[in-house]
Amino acid sequence: MSEHQHKKGFDYFLAKETIEEYGRIPLELRLQWLYMGNLLRMGYDKKTIEIQDRFREGKN
């Protein structure tokens, strides 16, 4: 990344073992987790969603 580019959002590190362990979880269960997280977000108020979106974009 050049000096003039700004990072956006956030990043994090997962150990290789953690990723491999997650890969052993059945796909159906992983999709259920994503679906449930999506349902949970639908229940958030508009302000909370705006804050989350700004965080993802790397804005204050």
N, C-alpha and C positions, 0 to 999 in steps of 0.2 A: 504494500500500500504506500502510495506516495505521500509526501509531507502535506500536500494540499487537500487530500481526501480526508473526510471526517468519518469516524466510525458512527454507526447508527445502532440503536437497540442495545443488545447485550450479548454476551457469550459466556460459555461455561465449559468445564472440562468433565468428562466422564472417563473413568478407567476402562481399559479394554475389557476387563473381566465383567464390569457392570453392563457394558453393551452386549457382550456374549450372553450373559444371564438373561437380559431382556429378550434377546433373540430366541431363547428357549421357551418363552411364554407363548402359549397358543395365539395365533393371529386373531381369532375371534375375540379373545379376552382383551387383547390390545385395542381392537376396534371398539369394543364396548367402553373401554376407558375414555377413548377420544370422544365417543358419542355422549357419554355422561358429562364430560367436561364441557362440551358444547351446550348441553342442556343447562348446566349450571350457569354458564355465562349469559344465556338468554334471560335468566332471572335477575341479572345485575341491573342496577339503575343506570340511566344514560351517563351520568357523571363518572361512575366507576369505569364504564367501558371506554369513555374518552381518555381517562387517565391511563388505562392499560395500553390503549392504542398509541398515545404519545410516548409512553415508555418504550414500546416496541420500535418506534421510529427514532428513538434517541433524542427526543425533545423534552423540555422541562414542562 
